[in-house]
Structures are given as structure tokens and as C-alpha cells.
Amino acid sequence: MKIVGFLLIVLAALAACSSSSDGSGTCTEVPVFNSSFANYHSWTSYSFDSPAIPDSPHTSGPRREYLSQKPPHGSTSFPVGTIIVKEIGEPPASQDSVFAMVKVGCDYNPGDSNDTGAPNWEWYELQVDATNTASILWDGPAPPPGMTYSGFACNPCHAGAKANDYVQTPSSCTSDCPLQLSTF
């Protein structure tokens, strides 16, 4: 338990300084490792059980989302270092569909000329074993060739949530919406 606490402190420290300029005009993205997802079940969580975005299976049906850190009140963006993990389906089947987005900073994933990126966010698919240990299957600005995000690419859907720092929220939500910046 002490090791996990230590790793979380180190990760928070890295998140606080890793995306800032070092004075030379360069930027270092927040590093993400398997340990970055340790104990994500203990983070703030939200449960959903209805369609949220039409024609998007990874956001419909039962799912749980876990937020590593809430943004400060009045924020217009999530802090660099924020991790959001999404489990799709009822446990234990949900462990077969686990995805994450991490705000790594440094204008990572700027998108294309059609504005279909999600600047500063990196996508992940995780494998979670029977002991709830998460391992990264893939990561990047898009799924690798032959892989998808439950049948979809990440950027096109998340680009539609630009006003909420590219984090999707249920379309039927009208107040006190989980993961909506105005809620924090």
C-alpha cells in the first residue's frame, strides 16, 4: 500500500511539472505507464446505463467512468495529468472493454485540417486481469492499424466535445452532469 501511495505522489508531481516549458521553449509530455492506472477503481466514479451519443457503442449501455482528479472549480479545461478510464458492460465482462484518455499536454494529438483531433489527449486500450491490474494494450493519437475503439476511432467523436476539453458527456444530461467542466 505504501508503494502505491508513493507512486501516486510521484505521478502527481510529474503531472504538475511535466507539461510545462523548461525555459528553453520545449515541452515534455506527461509520461504514462501501466502503473498510471493502478487502483483506478478507487478514483471518483460515475455510472451510466443509457445511450449517450447516437451511433457510438462505446458510450451506450452500462458503463463506468473513473476520474483520476477533478479539475479546480471554474476550470475551462482538465488539468494535464488527468486520466479518465471507461469500462463498458456489466462486470466482469466490462474488463474486456476498458479504454482510457490521458491529458498528456504539449499539444499532443492536434488533429488534422478537418479539426478532428483532441489536442493534448492520448488514447489507450487497457487489459485488466482478475486482480484488477491494468496493462496498456495500445496507446497513441489513434488506435494502431487493425485496432479500433470498440469499432470507432477516438478523435472524430471527441472533437465534437471541444467545448468540454474534448471529454464527452451524456447528451441527455441537463444539470449536474458527470465529467462536464461546468459541474466542478
N, C-alpha and C positions, 0 to 999 in steps of 0.2 A: 504494500500500500504506500509506503514511503517513497518507493521508486516511482510509482505512478504520479504522486503529488509533485515530486521533483521534476519529472518530465513535463507535467502541465505548466509548472512555473517557467521552465526553460523555453517551452513553446510560446508562452505568453510574452516572454522577454524578446524572443526572436520576432514575434509578430509586431511588437511595439516598435522595433527599430529596423527590421529587415527591408521594408519597402521605402525607406527614406533615402534621400541622397546622402552620399558620404562626403559631400563637399566638392567632389570632382565632377559633379553633374551626372554621375552614374547612379543606377538604382539596382538594388538586389532584391529579387522576389523572395517572398516568404517560402522557406523550404518546407516540403510536405513529405512525411514518411508514414509507414504503416502505423507507427506509434502516435501519429497525429490524431488517429481515430480511436485510440484506446479509451475505453469506458464511455463511448458516445451515448450509450443508453442512460447514463446519469445526467446528461445535459437537459436543458429545458426542452420539452417535447410537446408536439401538437398532433392530434389525431384527426383524420378526415375519413369520411365514408360516402362521399358523393362525387359525381363528376364535377370537376373544377374548370377544365379547359376543353372545349369541344374537340373531338378527334385526337386526343392526346392520351393514350392509355397509361402512361406513367404517372398521370395525375388524376386518374379516376379510380373509383373503388376504394377499398380500405387501404390506408397508408398512414405512416407515422413519419414525422419530420423532427429532427433533433437539431437544435441550435447551440453552437459552442459558446457564444457570447452575445448578449443583447447589445444593440447599439445604444449610445447615450441618448437620453431624451432629446427630441428635436432634431436628430440626425437626418441628413438627406442622403446618406449612404451608409452601408455596413462597413465597419472598421476592417482594414487589412488584417488578415489572420482569421477572419470569421469562417467557420465551417458549418455547412448545412448538410445533414445526412438524411436521405429519404429511403424508407423501407416500404416496399409495395406488397400488398396482400396481407392475409392473416398469418400470424406466426404459427408454425415455424417456416411456412412457405415463403414468408416475406424475406427470409435470409437469402433466398435465391435471387432477389431483385433489390439490390442495395446500391444506391447511387449517391454521389456527393458533389458539392460545389465548394470550392475554397477560394476566398478572395486573396490572391497572391500579390496583387498590386503591379506596379511598374508598367501599366498599360498593356499587360499581357492580354492576348486574345482580342485585339482591336476590331476584328471582323473584316469585312470586305466592302467593296464600293456600294453594295446594297444595304449597308448598315445592319448586317445580320450577326454581328459579334456580341459579346458580353464583356466589355473591357474590364480587365483586372480579375476576371473569374476563370478558374480552371476546373474542368470536369473530371470525374472519377467514377469508375465502377469498382465496387468492393465485393470481396468474398468474405462472408462471415462464417466461421466454423462453429461447432457445437458448444465451444467455450466462450462464444461471443467475441472472439478475436478477429479483427478486421484486417484483411490484406488487400492491397491495391492490385486489381486485375489490369486496368489501363487508366491512363490519365493523359490530359492534353487539352488543346483548344477545341478538339473534336474527337469522336471515337476513332480508333485506328481502322484502316481498311478491313472490311469484313465484320466490323463490330458496330453496334448501334446502341442507343439509349432507349431500350425497350421498343425498338423499331423506328426510332426517330433520331435525328441529330439534335444536339443541345441548343446551339446558338439561335436557330430560327424562332423557337418558342420563347426563349429567354429575352431575345431582342425586343419582343413585344412588351416586356415589363421594364423598359428603360426608366420610366418614372419612379420605379421602386428599386433602383440599382440592380436591375436585371433579375430580381428574385420574384418568381411567380407566386401569386396568392389566389385563393379560390375566387372565381368570378362572381359567385353568388354572395360574397361577403360584403356587408354594408357598414358594419361598425365593429370595433374590437377585432380586427382581422389578424390572425396569426401571420407573422413574418411581414406584415405591412409596416413600413418605416413610421408612418404616422401614428401607429399604435404604441410605439415605445416611448 
